[in-house]
């Protein structure tokens, strides 16, 4: 439901409540003997509600990151990481690293992953980690990106 109303005019209190719901779901999931993979993957869709990365929102994203490839949620998750990368490249790079632990993309929809990696590569604080990320993604366009940033 919350993902479906993401484009509506929600006030700040309502957006905070969505993030609180997400947090409550993670608390519930931690108490289970087996991770509810599909639920955690679908929670990643709520990343569109995050406007700023802080310790709390980074934890929300980090906890769902390993599950985003379930139910085809990775594309939208990467798109939101891309949106957040300019303001918080270090946090985004850590979240992306956690995502790539379990997600191996087979294509880069609308160049979102390449765009995200380019932002991280252009930032001196995240460049080395971003090169590792690029090296982990086995897509043809990543080889060119890697060469571009290692040849200079």
C-alpha positions in Angstrom: 0.0 0.0 0.0 2.7 2.5 1.0 4.6 2.0 -2.2 1.4 2.6 -4.2 0.8 6.0 -2.6 4.4 7.1 -2.8 3.6 9.8 -5.4 0.7 11.3 -3.3 1.0 14.4 -1.3 2.0 13.0 2.1 2.9 15.3 4.9 6.1 14.9 6.9 4.4 13.0 9.7 2.9 10.5 7.3 6.3 9.9 5.8 7.9 9.4 9.2 5.2 6.8 10.0 6.0 4.9 6.8 9.6 4.7 7.9 8.5 3.6 11.4 6.4 0.9 9.9 9.4 -0.3 7.9 11.5 -0.3 11.1 8.8 -2.3 12.9 8.7 -4.8 10.1 12.5 -5.3 10.4 12.2 -5.8 14.1 9.6 -8.4 13.5 11.7 -10.1 10.8 14.7 -10.3 13.1 12.7 -12.4 15.6 11.8 -15.1 13.0 13.9 -18.3 12.6 14.1 -17.7 8.9 14.2 -14.3 7.1 10.9 -13.5 5.2 12.8 -12.9 2.0 9.8 -11.6 -0.1 8.7 -9.2 2.7 12.2 -7.8 3.1 12.5 -7.4 -0.6 9.2 -5.6 -0.9 10.2 -3.3 2.0 13.0 -2.0 -0.2 10.4 -0.3 -2.3 9.8 2.1 0.5 13.3 3.6 -0.2 11.4 6.2 -2.3 10.3 7.7 1.1 13.9 8.4 2.2 14.9 11.9 1.5 18.1 12.0 3.5 20.4 9.3 4.7 21.2 9.3 8.3 22.1 6.4 10.7 18.5 5.3 11.0 17.7 5.3 7.3 21.0 3.8 6.3 20.2 0.9 8.6 16.7 0.5 7.0 18.3 0.3 3.6 21.2 -1.9 4.7 18.9 -4.5 6.2 16.8 -4.9 3.1 19.8 -4.6 0.6 20.6 -8.4 0.5 17.0 -9.2 -0.5 16.4 -6.7 -3.3 17.0 -9.1 -6.1 13.9 -11.1 -4.9 10.7 -10.2 -6.7 12.5 -7.8 -9.1 13.0 -5.0 -6.6 16.7 -4.3 -7.4 16.1 -1.8 -10.2 14.0 0.5 -8.2 16.3 0.2 -5.2 19.3 1.1 -7.3 17.4 4.1 -8.7 16.8 5.4 -5.2 20.4 4.8 -4.2 21.4 6.8 -7.2 19.1 9.6 -6.1 20.7 9.7 -2.6 24.3 9.3 -3.7 25.2 12.9 -4.3 24.4 13.9 -0.7 25.6 10.8 1.0 28.1 8.9 -1.2 29.8 7.0 1.6 26.6 5.7 3.1 25.3 4.8 -0.4 28.5 3.0 -1.3 28.2 0.9 1.9 24.6 0.0 1.1 25.5 -0.8 -2.5 28.3 -3.1 -1.3 25.8 -5.0 0.8 23.4 -5.2 -2.2 26.1 -6.6 -4.4 26.8 -9.4 -1.9 23.7 -11.1 -3.2 22.6 -9.2 -6.4 24.3 -9.9 -9.7 22.5 -7.7 -12.3 21.9 -9.1 -15.8 21.3 -5.7 -17.3 21.5 -2.0 -16.2 18.0 -0.6 -16.6 18.2 3.0 -17.9 21.8 3.1 -16.9 20.9 3.6 -13.2 23.6 1.4 -11.9 26.3 2.9 -14.1 25.1 6.4 -13.1 25.3 5.5 -9.5 28.8 4.0 -9.8 30.0 7.0 -11.8 28.9 9.3 -9.0 30.7 7.2 -6.5 33.8 7.0 -8.7 33.9 10.8 -9.1 33.9 11.3 -5.4 37.4 11.0 -3.9 36.1 9.5 -0.7 34.3 6.6 -2.3 36.4 6.1 -5.4 38.4 3.0 -4.3 35.3 1.3 -2.9 33.4 2.2 -6.1 36.1 0.6 -8.2 35.6 -2.6 -6.2 31.9 -2.4 -6.9 32.5 -1.9 -10.6 34.7 -4.9 -10.6 32.0 -7.1 -9.0 29.4 -6.2 -11.6 29.8 -8.5 -14.6 28.2 -6.3 -17.2 29.9 -5.3 -20.5 29.5 -1.5 -19.8 31.3 -1.9 -16.5 34.6 -2.8 -18.2 34.6 0.5 -20.0 33.7 2.4 -16.8 36.5 0.6 -14.9 39.0 1.4 -17.7 37.9 5.1 -17.7 38.6 5.5 -14.0 41.7 3.5 -13.7 43.5 5.0 -16.8 43.6 8.6 -15.4 
